[in-house]
Amino acid sequence: MRVLLVDDEPLLRMAFTMVLDAQADMQPVGEAGDGEQALRLTRELRPDVVLMDVRMPGTDGIEATARIIESCPQSRVLILTTFDLDEYAFAGLKAGASGFLLKNALPEELLAAIRAVAAGDAVVAPRITRRLLEHFAHQLPSPAGGPDGPAGPAEDERLARLTAREREVLVEVGRGLSNTEIAAALHLAEATVKTHLSRILVKLELRDRVQAVVFAYETRLVRPA
């Protein structure tokens, strides 16, 4: 896996490089200290994963993520954030990032996340998904008629493409449940849940699980607690 490191702190880039260099299946292919450099190097080096800081001078990680996803869709972005910068992580996910980690994550968590993202999965722990979306519930669309109006799903023609079971699965994904938890809640095999989720992503034209969670909230299939 070819990994591009993006952070405006040279010492952090050095630390990440040391961790990646120790892995037989990973290769740090470049370093960038700002968003513009990250975009240029992504276009030149075509990394599998871009490990992206969010707050940097000039072009920040959010704008860089959106531009990378648009121009280099084969490269997947993993956002790094801290607890007091959750709003940047949320914006990054909406910009097309495949997930996010806190900067105090353990090395093994970082490595597992990079491998998952490189394999095409999304990396957002269910507990963090719930906390993040509940914290930013005020930024999501309100029901028609205002905050006291109907609480049903918002109009989106893509919802009609889903079967009743697929809508049930999407609701549980939006609530932050893992595939194992969804299987238990809906009395399904975990493999069946995975199949439903794959079909949901195709029908809704979504990139990954993260975008499915955002979609569920934006269409109000799931309401913040």
Salt bridges, closest charged atoms under 4 A:
ASP7 OD2 - LYS103 NZ 3.16
ASP25 OD2 - ARG115 NE 2.75
GLU31 OE1 - ARG13 NE 2.92
GLU36 OE2 - ARG67 NH1 2.72
GLU44 OE2 - ARG40 NH1 3.38
ASP53 OD1 - LYS103 NZ 3.14
GLU63 OE2 - ARG67 NH1 3.50
ASP86 OD2 - ARG131 NH1 2.66
ASP156 OD2 - ARG158 NH2 3.11
GLU166 OE1 - LYS203 NZ 2.87
GLU168 OE1 - ARG165 NH1 2.77
GLU172 OE2 - ARG175 NH1 2.97
GLU205 OE2 - ARG161 NH1 2.83
ASP208 OD2 - ARG76 NH2 3.65
ASP208 OD2 - ARG207 NE 3.99
GLU218 OE2 - LYS94 NZ 2.41
